[in-house]
Amino acid sequence: MGDSDDLFDMYRKDQGKAALSGPTLATALADTVRRSFAQIDELCAEVTRALAQARYTTRLAQTVTDRSSYVRLDRQSESFRDYLRGWSQQRAEKGTGGMHWEAHILVTDHRRTTKEIGLGVAFEWPGAGEEGSLAFVEFWPTGSGVALPSDARGFQRALVASIIKLEQAGELSSVKGRG
């Protein structure tokens, strides 16, 4: 009987949580995009360190594309911050809207050959203070999909699987791959 009381309390507390809206939602949307791209940057740097002996470098490309408008922007520019501010405000006002972006991870081997690995990034709609996933990332060469930040290790595995696929196609070459 005590359990049912606890469940009712949980229901009442959850029911009282207001969904994000207005400027708070717009800020949360923009923050989700920025944090997700920053995490992808960090994960690429970790993969580069792990593959140091094979002499591969990986990094998230500077430009990303908003799939709803096909606007391509430099993530480090002021225009990206301005665009993201307007993008998030529009979605907050409508309560819906495209949250899909394209990005590329650049992989460079010891010969200085660089290949792109395409990514589709679908950003999660922020909840009322929930600490869930920020984004779902799909690697186009392999079809692998992972949720960030919860499956950071899965992201790294998918990136390595994509690199191996490029090696097998003869597009990249590992220093140790010729053994």
Secondary structure, DSSP 8 states (H G I E B T S, - for coil): -HHHHHHHHHHHHHHH-----HHHHHHHHHHHHHHHHHHHHHHHHHHHHHTGGGT-EEEE-SEEEETTTTEEEETTSHHHHHHHHHHHHHHHHHS----EEEEEEEEE-TT--EEEEEEEEEE----SS-----EEEEETTT--EEEETTTHHHHHHHHHHHHHHHHHTTS---SGGG-
